Protein backbone atom coordinates (compact mmCIF):
# COMPACT_ATOMS: atom_id res chain seq x y z
CA UNK A 1 0.00 0.00 0.00
CA UNK A 2 1.41 3.38 -0.98
CA UNK A 3 2.11 6.09 1.59
CA UNK A 4 -0.28 8.48 -0.16
CA UNK A 5 -3.08 5.96 0.39
CA UNK A 6 -2.13 5.48 4.04
CA UNK A 7 -2.11 9.26 4.54
CA UNK A 8 -5.52 9.71 2.90
CA UNK A 9 -8.55 10.33 5.12
CA UNK A 10 -10.36 7.91 2.78
CA UNK A 11 -7.65 5.23 2.80
CA UNK A 12 -10.22 2.48 2.23
CA UNK A 13 -11.55 4.24 -0.89
CA UNK A 14 -8.56 6.07 -2.41
CA UNK A 15 -6.84 2.94 -3.67
CA UNK A 16 -3.32 3.28 -5.05
CA UNK A 17 -1.34 0.41 -6.50
CA UNK A 18 0.64 -0.99 -9.40
CA UNK A 19 -1.39 -4.14 -9.98
CA UNK A 20 -3.07 -5.34 -13.18
CA UNK A 21 -6.34 -3.47 -12.50
CA UNK A 22 -7.36 -0.02 -11.24
CA UNK A 23 -10.50 0.94 -9.35
CA UNK A 24 -13.30 2.08 -11.61
CA UNK A 25 -16.29 1.96 -9.27
CA UNK A 26 -16.93 0.76 -5.75
CA UNK A 27 -20.45 0.52 -4.39
CA UNK A 28 -20.00 -0.87 -0.88
CA UNK A 29 -21.89 -4.14 -0.29
CA UNK A 30 -22.89 -4.29 -3.97
CA UNK A 31 -19.88 -4.48 -6.31
CA UNK A 32 -16.31 -3.43 -6.99
CA UNK A 33 -15.38 -2.87 -10.64
CA UNK A 34 -11.79 -2.54 -11.77
CA UNK A 35 -10.50 -1.84 -15.27
CA UNK A 36 -7.29 -2.87 -16.95
CA UNK A 37 -4.23 -0.91 -15.82
CA UNK A 38 -2.63 0.17 -19.09
CA UNK A 39 0.60 0.91 -17.21
CA UNK A 40 0.86 -2.60 -15.76
CA UNK A 41 4.39 -3.85 -16.29
CA UNK A 42 3.93 -7.59 -16.67
CA UNK A 43 3.77 -9.60 -19.93
CA UNK A 44 3.07 -13.26 -20.67
CA UNK A 45 5.62 -15.71 -22.13
CA UNK A 46 4.84 -14.47 -25.67
CA UNK A 47 5.32 -10.82 -24.72
CA UNK A 48 1.60 -9.94 -24.64
CA UNK A 49 0.68 -7.14 -22.26
CA UNK A 50 -1.20 -8.40 -19.21
CA UNK A 51 -3.91 -8.59 -17.98
CA UNK A 52 -5.96 -10.22 -20.72
CA UNK A 53 -9.25 -8.90 -19.33
CA UNK A 54 -10.45 -5.33 -19.93
CA UNK A 55 -12.27 -5.26 -16.60
CA UNK A 56 -13.34 -7.41 -13.69
CA UNK A 57 -16.22 -7.05 -11.23
CA UNK A 58 -16.35 -8.48 -7.73
CA UNK A 59 -19.68 -8.94 -5.95
CA UNK A 60 -20.06 -9.91 -2.32
CA UNK A 61 -22.48 -12.74 -1.61
CA UNK A 62 -22.85 -13.36 2.10
CA UNK A 63 -25.16 -16.34 1.59
CA UNK A 64 -23.41 -19.40 0.18
CA UNK A 65 -26.51 -20.70 -1.59
CA UNK A 66 -27.00 -17.34 -3.31
CA UNK A 67 -23.37 -17.45 -4.47
CA UNK A 68 -23.78 -20.94 -5.93
CA UNK A 69 -27.09 -19.97 -7.60
CA UNK A 70 -25.45 -16.87 -9.11
CA UNK A 71 -22.78 -19.07 -10.67
CA UNK A 72 -25.19 -21.72 -11.91
CA UNK A 73 -27.51 -19.10 -13.44
CA UNK A 74 -24.66 -17.25 -15.17
CA UNK A 75 -25.04 -14.12 -13.07
CA UNK A 76 -21.33 -14.50 -12.18
CA UNK A 77 -18.63 -16.32 -14.14
CA UNK A 78 -16.40 -17.40 -11.24
CA UNK A 79 -16.57 -17.76 -7.50
CA UNK A 80 -14.57 -18.95 -4.53
CA UNK A 81 -15.87 -20.85 -1.56
CA UNK A 82 -14.69 -23.03 1.25
CA UNK A 83 -18.16 -23.96 2.51
CA UNK A 84 -18.88 -27.68 2.58
CA UNK A 85 -22.51 -27.29 1.46
CA UNK A 86 -21.48 -25.10 -1.48
CA UNK A 87 -18.69 -27.47 -2.47
CA UNK A 88 -21.08 -30.43 -2.59
CA UNK A 89 -23.54 -28.44 -4.75
CA UNK A 90 -20.73 -27.36 -7.08
CA UNK A 91 -19.36 -30.91 -7.36
CA UNK A 92 -22.85 -32.13 -8.30
CA UNK A 93 -23.18 -29.37 -10.92
CA UNK A 94 -19.75 -30.22 -12.35
CA UNK A 95 -20.64 -33.91 -12.49
CA UNK A 96 -23.81 -33.00 -14.40
CA UNK A 97 -21.71 -30.96 -16.86
CA UNK A 98 -23.24 -27.62 -15.83
CA UNK A 99 -19.96 -26.00 -14.78
CA UNK A 100 -16.22 -26.52 -14.85
CA UNK A 101 -14.88 -26.95 -11.34
CA UNK A 102 -11.27 -26.24 -10.42
CA UNK A 103 -10.14 -27.17 -6.93
CA UNK A 104 -6.86 -26.77 -5.11
CA UNK A 105 -5.60 -27.84 -1.75
CA UNK A 106 -2.41 -25.86 -2.20
CA UNK A 107 -3.68 -22.74 -0.44
CA UNK A 108 -6.46 -23.84 1.91
CA UNK A 109 -8.83 -21.36 3.54
CA UNK A 110 -7.96 -20.13 6.98
CA UNK A 111 -10.65 -20.42 9.62
CA UNK A 112 -10.78 -18.69 12.96
CA UNK A 113 -12.53 -19.46 16.19
CA UNK A 114 -13.12 -16.20 18.02
CA UNK A 115 -14.04 -15.66 21.64
CA UNK A 116 -15.65 -12.62 23.19
CA UNK A 117 -13.48 -12.45 26.29
CA UNK A 118 -15.31 -9.35 27.52
CA UNK A 119 -18.37 -11.36 28.53
CA UNK A 120 -18.81 -14.51 30.60
CA UNK A 121 -18.17 -17.36 30.44
CA UNK A 122 -14.89 -16.75 28.59
CA UNK A 123 -13.67 -13.93 30.84
CA UNK A 124 -11.30 -16.20 32.71
CA UNK A 125 -8.50 -18.37 31.38
CA UNK A 126 -10.15 -21.39 33.03
CA UNK A 127 -13.34 -20.87 31.00
CA UNK A 128 -11.47 -20.09 27.79
CA UNK A 129 -9.63 -23.41 27.97
CA UNK A 130 -12.82 -25.43 28.35
CA UNK A 131 -14.28 -27.00 25.19
CA UNK A 132 -16.75 -24.62 23.42
CA UNK A 133 -19.62 -27.08 23.92
CA UNK A 134 -19.27 -26.44 27.65
CA UNK A 135 -19.77 -22.67 27.20
CA UNK A 136 -23.35 -23.11 26.07
CA UNK A 137 -25.99 -23.07 28.76
CA UNK A 138 -28.69 -25.63 28.04
CA UNK A 139 -30.98 -23.75 30.43
CA UNK A 140 -30.86 -20.53 28.36
CA UNK A 141 -32.09 -22.39 25.26
CA UNK A 142 -35.41 -23.34 26.85
Secondary structure in CASP SS format (residue, H / E / C, confidence):
PFRMAT SS
TARGET T0000
AUTHOR 0000-0000-0000
METHOD secondary structure of the structure
MODEL  1
X C 1.00
X C 1.00
X H 1.00
X H 1.00
X H 1.00
X H 1.00
X H 1.00
X C 1.00
X C 1.00
X C 1.00
X C 1.00
X C 1.00
X C 1.00
X C 1.00
X C 1.00
X C 1.00
X C 1.00
X C 1.00
X C 1.00
X C 1.00
X E 1.00
X E 1.00
X E 1.00
X E 1.00
X E 1.00
X E 1.00
X E 1.00
X C 1.00
X C 1.00
X C 1.00
X E 1.00
X E 1.00
X E 1.00
X E 1.00
X E 1.00
X E 1.00
X C 1.00
X C 1.00
X C 1.00
X C 1.00
X C 1.00
X C 1.00
X E 1.00
X C 1.00
X C 1.00
X C 1.00
X C 1.00
X C 1.00
X E 1.00
X C 1.00
X C 1.00
X C 1.00
X C 1.00
X C 1.00
X E 1.00
X E 1.00
X E 1.00
X E 1.00
X C 1.00
X C 1.00
X C 1.00
X C 1.00
X C 1.00
X H 1.00
X H 1.00
X H 1.00
X H 1.00
X H 1.00
X H 1.00
X H 1.00
X H 1.00
X H 1.00
X H 1.00
X C 1.00
X C 1.00
X C 1.00
X C 1.00
X C 1.00
X C 1.00
X C 1.00
X C 1.00
X C 1.00
X C 1.00
X H 1.00
X H 1.00
X H 1.00
X H 1.00
X H 1.00
X H 1.00
X H 1.00
X H 1.00
X H 1.00
X H 1.00
X H 1.00
X H 1.00
X C 1.00
X C 1.00
X C 1.00
X C 1.00
X C 1.00
X C 1.00
X C 1.00
X C 1.00
X C 1.00
X C 1.00
X C 1.00
X C 1.00
X C 1.00
X C 1.00
X C 1.00
X C 1.00
X C 1.00
X C 1.00
X C 1.00
X C 1.00
X C 1.00
X C 1.00
X C 1.00
X C 1.00
X C 1.00
X C 1.00
X C 1.00
X C 1.00
X C 1.00
X H 1.00
X H 1.00
X H 1.00
X H 1.00
X C 1.00
X C 1.00
X C 1.00
X H 1.00
X H 1.00
X H 1.00
X C 1.00
X C 1.00
X C 1.00
X C 1.00
X C 1.00
X C 1.00
X C 1.00
X C 1.00
END
